[in-house]
Amino acid sequence: MARDPRKWNRRDALIFSPLFILPILFIVLDCSGLLFPVVGKQASLVNGITHDLGITVPASLHVEHAARLATRDPAYFYACSIDPADIPAFVALLKAASYYDESASQSDKRFSMEKTPAWYDPGSAPDVSTIKFDIPAKGDLSASGYWFFLSPSAHKVWVYWFST
């Protein structure tokens, strides 16, 4: 007896099952180039800096906005407010941290910061100074780094974390 083409069989059901579609959807979205909000934005930044650079973030640093750029080489953007009195001590900690690259500048084009959230605009603040870190690959982990843009008069810190 011939199969009725109007009825689904098990193979058809597998192709359209959530167990098959969800991983594909995750891969497509993870490499989409879209910006997604970060869940647990304060913990994400603080834990990352503590783990990668081995420094303590000032208690007055508060993450206002955070976004993740979903690409093969992901990036995170953070906009933070900070007590201006804590900025000199934070800068001293950053400059004393391992992987600090004093010669790095904003013209470094090993990665792209072309797609940024609308709220991420360190160039709009006065007296912005830049501190950059390159963290070499360790074992299975890829190389990554940070760019900190600090503006004492605007009470702001913008952080860009990237992975290559």
Secondary structure, 3 states (H helix, E strand, C coil): CCCCCCCCCHHHHHHCCHHHHHHHHHHHHHCCCCEEECCCHHHHHHHHHHHHHCCCCCCCCEEEEEEEECCCCCEEEEEEECCHHHHHHHHHHHHHCCCECCCCCCCCCCCCCCCCCCCCCHHHCCCCEEEEEEECCCCCCCCEEEEEEEECCCCEEEEEEEEC
